[in-house]
C-alpha cells in the first residue's frame, strides 16, 4: 500500500514538472499557421520573426493574414523604427486584397502617427487611389491636393497633382480636368505632358458627334430611322418591323369592325412609336458620352502610360497606375 502511494506521488511530481516547462514554452512562443506545408514558430518579442512571417505571407499572396501580422508588429512595437514600415505594408496588403477603405485607414494612421515618415508621400498617394476605388472621388481629390501642396518636390506629390486632374476627367468633368492640368507648376516633372494633354482636351469640341435632335426627328418621321442614323442597324430594324406590324394589325382590326382589338393595337403602337423616338434621342447622347470618354482615355494612355508596374519599393511590389 505504501509503495503504491509513493509511486503515485513520484509520477505526479515528474509529470507536473514537464507540464510546467511546456507551459513556459507556450508563454514565450506562438505557433503560426503553416506556410508552404511547414509550421513556423515566432517569438512574440522578435521583430525580425514577425516581419519575416508577414513578408512570407505577402509573397504567398495571403494578403489578409499578412496585413494582420504587420499590424500585430505595429501593436507590439509602436516605438520601433520599423513600425511605420509595418503600417505602410499593412496598407499595401489590404490594397492587394481589394479592401480599399481598410487600406486607406492604415495610410491615414501612418500620417497621424508618423507625420515625418519618408514613406508618407507615397502612402498618401496610394490613399487617394484607395478612396477613388471605393467610389469616394471627392475625398480622393482632397488627399491628392493636400499631398501635391505639401510635397511639391516629391514624385508622389507631383503625381498626386496629375491624378487629381485625371480623376475629374474620368467623371466627365473635362473642364475641371483641363483646368487642373493647366495649373501644374513648372517644378513638376510631368508638366510638359500635362500641358500637351490639356491642349488636346481643348479640342474635344471637335470630336465628331451625333445629333440627338436629328436622331429623334428621323425616328418621328419613320420609326427606326434615327437608329439607322446612329449606325444601330439591328435596333433600327426591330423598331421599324414592330411599328409596321402593330400599325398594320390595327388597320386590319378596324376593317374587320373589331374596335376593341384596334384600340389595343393602337395603344401598343403609340408605345412603340414613342419608345423609338426617345430611344434614338437617348442613344445619341450615350454615344457622344462614350466618344468623349474614349478620347480622354486615349489621351491618358498617350501621355501617362496607364497600367504599367512600378519598380520594387519597400520590399513589396505593387502595380500602380502611372509610370512616366
C-alpha positions in Angstrom: 0.0 0.0 0.0 2.8 2.4 1.0 4.8 1.5 -2.1 1.8 2.3 -4.4 1.3 5.7 -2.7 5.0 6.6 -3.1 5.0 5.6 -6.7 1.9 7.7 -7.3 3.5 10.8 -5.7 6.7 10.4 -7.7 4.8 10.2 -11.0 2.7 13.3 -10.1 5.9 15.3 -9.5 7.6 14.2 -12.7 4.6 15.0 -15.0 3.8 18.2 -13.2 7.3 19.5 -13.8 7.0 18.6 -17.5 3.7 20.4 -17.8 5.2 23.5 -16.2 8.0 23.6 -18.6 5.6 23.1 -21.5 3.5 26.0 -20.2 6.6 28.2 -20.1 7.4 27.4 -23.7 3.8 28.4 -24.7 4.2 31.7 -23.0 7.4 32.6 -25.0 6.3 31.2 -28.4 3.3 31.3 -30.6 2.7 28.7 -33.3 1.7 30.3 -36.5 -0.3 28.6 -39.3 1.6 26.6 -41.9 3.2 28.3 -44.9 4.2 26.0 -47.8 3.5 22.9 -45.7 5.7 23.8 -42.7 4.8 25.3 -39.3 6.7 28.3 -38.1 7.3 29.3 -34.5 7.8 33.0 -34.0 8.8 34.6 -30.7 6.4 37.4 -29.8 9.4 39.5 -28.8 11.3 39.0 -32.0 10.8 41.9 -34.5 12.5 40.1 -37.3 10.4 37.0 -36.9 7.1 38.8 -37.1 8.1 40.9 -40.1 9.6 37.9 -41.8 6.4 36.0 -41.3 4.3 38.9 -42.6 6.6 39.2 -45.7 6.3 35.5 -46.4 2.5 35.6 -46.1 2.5 38.5 -48.6 4.7 36.6 -51.0 2.3 33.7 -50.7 -0.5 36.1 -51.6 -2.2 35.6 -48.3 -2.8 39.3 -48.0 -5.2 39.4 -45.2 -3.0 37.4 -42.8 0.0 39.4 -43.9 -1.9 42.6 -43.0 -2.7 41.1 -39.6 0.9 40.3 -38.9 2.1 43.7 -40.0 -0.5 45.3 -37.6 0.5 42.9 -34.9 4.1 44.1 -35.2 2.9 47.7 -35.0 0.8 47.0 -31.9 3.7 45.2 -30.2 6.5 47.6 -31.2 4.9 51.0 -31.8 8.2 52.7 -31.0 10.3 50.6 -33.4 12.0 52.3 -36.3 10.2 49.8 -38.5 6.7 50.4 -37.1 6.0 53.0 -39.9 7.1 50.5 -42.5 4.8 47.9 -41.0 1.8 50.2 -41.2 2.7 51.0 -44.8 2.9 47.3 -45.7 -0.4 46.6 -44.0 -2.0 49.2 -46.3 -0.4 47.6 -49.3 -1.7 44.2 -48.2 -5.2 45.5 -47.9 -4.9 47.1 -51.3 -3.9 43.7 -52.8 -6.9 42.2 -51.1 -9.2 44.8 -52.6 -10.2 46.2 -49.2 -9.8 49.8 -50.2 -11.2 51.5 -47.1 -9.2 49.4 -44.7 -6.0 50.2 -46.8 -6.9 53.9 -46.6 -7.3 53.7 -42.9 -3.7 52.3 -42.5 -2.3 55.1 -44.6 -4.3 57.7 -42.6 -2.9 56.2 -39.4 0.6 56.4 -40.8 0.1 60.1 -41.4 -1.3 60.6 -37.9 1.4 58.6 -36.0 4.4 59.3 -38.2 3.9 62.8 -39.8 7.6 62.9 -40.7 7.9 59.5 -42.3 9.8 59.3 -45.5 7.2 56.9 -47.0 4.3 59.2 -46.1 4.1 61.0 -49.6 3.9 57.5 -51.2 1.3 56.4 -48.6 -0.9 59.5 -49.2 -0.7 59.0 -53.0 -1.9 55.4 -52.5 -4.6 56.5 -50.1 -6.1 58.7 -52.8 -6.2 55.6 -55.1 -7.9 53.6 -52.4 -10.6 56.3 -51.8 -11.1 56.5 -55.6 -11.6 52.8 -55.9 -14.1 52.9 -53.1 -16.1 55.5 -55.1 -15.1 58.4 -52.9 -13.8 60.7 -55.7 -14.0 63.9 -53.8 -12.2 62.5 -50.8 -9.5 61.1 -53.1 -9.0 64.5 -54.8 -8.8 66.1 -51.4 -6.0 63.8 -50.3 -4.2 64.3 -53.7 -4.5 68.1 -53.4 -3.0 68.0 -49.9 -0.2 65.7 -51.0 0.7 67.9 -54.0 0.7 71.0 -51.9 2.7 69.5 -49.0 5.3 67.6 -51.1 5.8 69.6 -54.3 9.3 68.2 -54.8 8.4 64.5 -54.2 7.5 62.4 -57.2 4.4 61.3 -55.2 3.3 64.9 -54.6 3.8 65.6 -58.3 1.9 62.5 -59.4 -0.9 63.4 -57.0 -1.5 66.6 -58.8 -1.8 64.7 -62.1 -4.1 62.1 -60.5 -6.4 64.9 -59.2 -6.8 66.2 -62.8 -7.3 62.8 -64.4 -9.9 61.7 -61.8 -12.0 64.7 -62.8 -11.9 63.7 -66.5 -12.9 60.1 -65.6 -16.1 61.5 -64.0 -16.9 63.5 -67.1 -15.7 66.9 -65.8 -13.4 67.6 -68.7 -13.3 71.3 -68.0 -12.1 70.7 -64.4 -9.5 68.3 -65.7 -8.3 70.9 -68.2 -8.0 73.5 -65.5 -6.1 71.2 -63.2 -3.7 70.2 -65.9 -3.0 73.8 -66.8 -2.3 74.6 -63.1 0.5 72.0 -62.9 3.5 74.1 -61.8 6.9 74.5 -63.6 8.7 72.4 -60.9 6.5 69.3 -61.7 8.4 66.7 -63.7 5.2 65.9 -65.6 4.3 69.5 -66.6 5.1 69.1 -70.3 2.9 66.0 -70.6 0.1 67.8 -68.6 0.3 70.8 -71.0 0.2 68.7 -74.1 -2.8 66.7 -72.8 -4.5 70.0 -71.9 -4.1 71.4 -75.4 -5.7 68.3 -76.8 -8.6 68.5 -74.3 -9.3 72.0 -75.6 -10.0 70.3 -79.0 -12.6 67.9 -77.5 -15.4 70.0 -79.1 -14.1 69.0 -82.5 -14.8 65.3 -81.8 -17.5 64.1 -84.4 -20.7 63.7 -82.6 -24.2 62.6 -83.5 -27.1 65.0 -83.1 -29.7 63.7 -80.6 -32.3 66.1 -82.1 -31.7 64.7 -85.6 -32.0 61.2 -84.3 -35.3 61.9 -82.6 -36.8 63.7 -85.6 -35.8 61.0 -88.0 -37.5 58.4 -85.8 -40.5 60.6 -85.6 -40.9 60.6 -89.4 -40.0 56.9 -89.7 -39.6 54.6 -86.7 -36.1 53.1 -86.7 -34.6 55.8 -89.0 -33.0 57.5 -86.0 -31.3 54.3 -85.1 -30.1 53.8 -88.7 -28.6 57.3 -88.5 -26.7 56.3 -85.4 -25.4 53.1 -87.0 -27.5 50.9 -84.8 -29.0 48.9 -87.7 -30.3 46.0 -85.6 -32.2 48.2 -83.3 -33.5 50.3 -86.2 -34.7 47.2 -88.0 -36.5 45.9 -84.9 -38.2 49.3 -84.3 -39.3 49.5 -88.0 -40.7 46.0 -88.0 -42.6 46.3 -84.7 -44.2 49.6 -85.6 -45.1 48.4 -89.1 -46.7 45.2 -87.8 -48.6 46.9 -85.0 -49.9 49.6 -87.3 -51.0 47.0 -89.9 -52.7 44.9 -87.3 -54.7 48.0 -86.0 -55.9 48.8 -89.5 -56.9 45.2 -90.2 -58.9 45.2 -86.9 -60.7 48.3 -88.0 -61.6 46.9 -91.3 -63.0 43.8 -89.6 -65.0 46.0 -87.2 -63.0 44.8 -84.2 -62.8 48.1 -82.5 -61.6 46.7 -79.2 -58.6 45.0 -80.8 -57.9 48.1 -82.9 -57.8 50.3 -79.7 -55.4 47.9 -78.0 -53.1 47.7 -81.0 -53.1 51.5 -81.5 -52.2 51.9 -77.8 -49.3 49.4 -78.3 -48.2 51.3 -81.4 -48.2 54.6 -79.5 -45.8 53.0 -77.0 -43.5 51.5 -79.8 -43.5 54.8 -81.6 -42.7 56.9 -78.6 -40.0 54.4 -77.5 -38.4 54.6 -80.9 -38.1 58.4 -80.7 -36.9 58.5 -77.1 -34.6 55.6 -77.7 -32.9 57.3 -80.6 -32.5 60.6 -78.7 -31.0 58.9 -75.6 -28.8 56.6 -77.7 -27.2 59.7 -79.4 -26.4 61.2 -76.1 -24.9 57.9 -74.9 -22.8 57.6 -78.0 -21.5 61.1 -77.6 -20.5 60.5 -74.0 -18.8 57.3 -74.9 -16.8 59.0 -77.6 -15.7 61.7 -75.1 -14.7 59.0 -72.6 -12.7 57.1 -75.3 -11.0 60.3 -76.3 -10.0 61.1 -72.8 -8.7 57.6 -72.1 -6.7 57.7 -75.3 -5.0 60.9 -74.1 -4.3 59.3 -70.7 -2.7 56.3 -72.4 -0.6 58.6 -74.7 0.7 60.9 -72.0 0.7 59.0 -68.8 1.2 55.3 -69.8 -1.5 54.0 -67.5 -1.3 50.4 -66.2 2.5 49.7 -66.0 4.2 48.4 -63.0 6.3 50.4 -60.6 9.8 49.2 -59.6 10.1 47.3 -56.3 9.9 49.6 -53.3 10.0 48.8 -49.6 10.4 45.1 -50.3 6.9 45.0 -51.8 5.9 45.2 -55.4 2.6 46.8 -56.3 1.3 47.6 -59.8 0.4 51.3 -59.8 -1.5 53.4 -62.3 1.3 55.7 -63.5 4.7 55.0 -64.8 6.2 58.0 -66.6 
